[in-house]
Amino acid sequence: MSFDAERYRDDSARAWEAAAPGWVRHHARIGAWAAPVAHWLVEAISPQPGQTVLELAAGLGETGMLAAELVAPAGRVIVSDQSAGMLDGARRRAEALGLDNVEFEVLGAEWIDLPLASVDAVLCRWGYMLMADPGAALSETRRVLRPSGRVALAVWDALEHNPWARLPTLALSENGIAGGPGSGDRPGPFTLGDRALLRSLIEDAGFTEPHIEDIALMRRHESFDELWEFQLDVSQAFHEAVMSLTEPEIAAVRATLRELLGPHTAAAGTIELPGRTLVAVAEA
Ligand SMILES: C[S@@+](CC[C@H](N)C(=O)[O-])C[C@H]1O[C@@H](n2cnc3c(N)ncnc32)[C@H](O)[C@@H]1O
């Protein structure tokens, strides 16, 4: 690690806590965009009634709650995240869905505070690449899994396959502003977007025969203004970069982004932004 890992962990914890209300606000859009990934991951672990499933870096627990219905009535899902704010949102979702076999735990994924071989399967959608030491998190995942238990995970593919993040970052850099998703040398959404790297991380943690695929996704927005608000609310990197600017600088970034989004914008003003994620399953 060539960066200050402790400082990164503190910054990341703070940033995700701050992002939690935005994730709750935009939950429906995030859920619709990411649903194919949740379904793939849950199918990959094939949850059985009576099992215990752990979701790491769960955010609002979208993926784990899909598994909750499949392990019911005797089985349970532990929805975990480092952010208490995210888990509050997850708890409210579980109540609204009437799920009574979901537990919520504040857990750091690099040191999972659970006993050895205590869960049957682990789910983690878009979490490992954000950790200071993803290898440690994967080793911890294997430690808490029962022998032959599966981990199913998603990490974003490389930035070039993800215009939803590349274009906002480009709008900043074209105006001489650093920052935005996918920039800098710290862990971030795209740092594991390489199949060979992902495979070796999974194997180095002791898992066998990882199977890796990619899934194409489409994020839909009603208008440019709605996309702008979503981006500010959901991406801490973009939020921080924009909040440091003057009004005229913000206007310039908005104008550049609007232009960059041209090819993805329909006559009615609606916007469709493609993306691509890697998904993997492996056995402990
Ligand atoms: C991109 S969001 C994904 C949320 C959710 N899994 C989803 O797919 O909607 C990343 C989540 O990872 C959590 N996270 C990041 N680093 C973590 C760590 N070291 N331990 C536990 N959670 C972490 C954040 O708090 C945040 O909720």
The ligand as an SDF file (V2000), in Angstrom:
LIG
                    3D

 27 29  0  0  0  0  0  0  0  0999 V2000
  -20.7010    1.5960   -3.0390 C   0  0  0  0  0  0  0  0  0  0  0  0
  -21.4960    1.3340   -1.5010 S   0  0  0  0  0  0  0  0  0  0  0  0
  -22.3020   -0.2010   -1.8370 C   0  0  0  0  0  0  0  0  0  0  0  0
  -23.4750   -0.4480   -0.9590 C   0  0  0  0  0  0  0  0  0  0  0  0
  -24.2730   -1.7240   -1.2700 C   0  0  0  0  0  0  0  0  0  0  0  0
  -23.4340   -2.9050   -1.1410 N   0  0  0  0  0  0  0  0  0  0  0  0
  -24.8770   -1.6610   -2.6330 C   0  0  0  0  0  0  0  0  0  0  0  0
  -24.4290   -2.3760   -3.5290 O   0  0  0  0  0  0  0  0  0  0  0  0
  -25.8640   -0.8890   -2.8170 O   0  0  0  0  0  0  0  0  0  0  0  0
  -20.1370    0.8560   -0.4780 C   0  0  0  0  0  0  0  0  0  0  0  0
  -20.4670    0.5180    0.9610 C   0  0  0  0  0  0  0  0  0  0  0  0
  -19.3010   -0.0970    1.5090 O   0  0  0  0  0  0  0  0  0  0  0  0
  -19.1680    0.2900    2.8460 C   0  0  0  0  0  0  0  0  0  0  0  0
  -17.7530    0.0740    3.2230 N   0  0  0  0  0  0  0  0  0  0  0  0
  -16.6550    0.6290    2.6750 C   0  0  0  0  0  0  0  0  0  0  0  0
  -15.5350    0.1840    3.2640 N   0  0  0  0  0  0  0  0  0  0  0  0
  -15.9260   -0.6980    4.2210 C   0  0  0  0  0  0  0  0  0  0  0  0
  -15.2440   -1.5090    5.1650 C   0  0  0  0  0  0  0  0  0  0  0  0
  -13.9190   -1.5070    5.2480 N   0  0  0  0  0  0  0  0  0  0  0  0
  -15.9780   -2.2920    5.9830 N   0  0  0  0  0  0  0  0  0  0  0  0
  -17.3290   -2.3150    5.9030 C   0  0  0  0  0  0  0  0  0  0  0  0
  -18.0400   -1.5570    5.0360 N   0  0  0  0  0  0  0  0  0  0  0  0
  -17.3500   -0.7730    4.1960 C   0  0  0  0  0  0  0  0  0  0  0  0
  -19.6030    1.7430    2.8390 C   0  0  0  0  0  0  0  0  0  0  0  0
  -19.9390    2.2060    4.1380 O   0  0  0  0  0  0  0  0  0  0  0  0
  -20.7710    1.7070    1.8500 C   0  0  0  0  0  0  0  0  0  0  0  0
  -21.9910    1.5040    2.5290 O   0  0  0  0  0  0  0  0  0  0  0  0
  1  2  1  0
  2  3  1  0
  2 10  1  0
  3  4  1  0
  4  5  1  0
  5  6  1  0
  5  7  1  0
  7  8  2  0
  7  9  1  0
 10 11  1  0
 11 12  1  0
 11 26  1  0
 12 13  1  0
 13 14  1  0
 13 24  1  0
 14 15  1  0
 14 23  1  0
 15 16  2  0
 16 17  1  0
 17 18  1  0
 17 23  2  0
 18 19  1  0
 18 20  2  0
 20 21  1  0
 21 22  2  0
 22 23  1  0
 24 25  1  0
 24 26  1  0
 26 27  1  0
M  CHG  2   2   1   9  -1
M  END
$$$$
